[in-house]
Amino acid sequence: MPSDSAVRAWLESTRDNGMALGLDTTNAILKQLDVNFDGTTIIHVAGSNGKGTLCSLLSASFTLNCESNVMFSSPHLCRLKSASG
């Protein structure tokens, strides 16, 4: 595992890149990986509060109805160690 200082240095090095809005980068990666989501229903949950609860409830509901589902939750990083404890 990289040291805290190495992670901080990498994070700082990406600061000047700015935010890339849109899905161009994601679509390019999916194309390179030959991933196809045609015919797949995707629910994207965004907002300030309640995302984890809503996603857990949706996933449990789908599971109870014997519907295949996957939930991906990305941690919000407030400080370097907040995602790992």
N, C-alpha and C positions, 0 to 999 in steps of 0.2 A: 504494500500500500504506500502511495506517495506520502511524503512528509507534509505537514501543514503548510510549511513555507513554500514547497513546490506547488501545492494546490493554489495557494494565494497568488503566487507568481503567474500561474496559468490564467487564473481568473482575471487578474489585472491586465494581462496581455490581450485579452479578448475585449476589453472595455471600449477600445477605439473602433472596433468593428461596427458598432451600432446594432440596432435591432433590425432584423430582416423580417418585415411584415409579409404576409402571404404564405402560400404553400409551395412555392417554386422549389425550394431546397428539399422539402419533404418529398414532393413528387419525383424529383430527380433521384433521390436515394431509393425510393420504392421501385422506380423503373430499373435502376442498376441491379437491385436485388430480385427483380422479376416477381414482385409482389402485386397481386391483383385483388382489389376489394370489391370488384363488380358483384352486385347481388348481395352484398353484406350491409346490414343495418348498423350504423354507428351512432351512438348517442354521446355527444360532447357536452359535458356539464361545466359551466363557468359561473363565476360570480364571487361575492365576498364571503358569504357564510353558508354553511350547510351542505357543501359539495360532497364531503365524505359520507355524511348521513344519507343523502339522496342516492348516491351511487351504491351504497350498501343495501339500501331498501330496494332499489331497482334490481340489483344482482340477486338478492334473496327472492324477490318476486318471480324473476325469470326461472330461477332454480326450482322453486316450488311448483311452477307450471311445466317442469321438465323441458325447459328451453335452454339450449346451449348458450352460454354467455361468458365473457371475460371482462374483468374490471381491472383497469390500470390506473393507479393513483400515483402521481408524481409528487414527491414532498416539496413543500415550499421551503426554500433555503433562506433563513433570516440571518444566520451566522454560520461560519464554516462547519462547526460541529453539530448544528441543530438537527440535521437529518440523521445523524448516527448516534445521537444521544449525548 
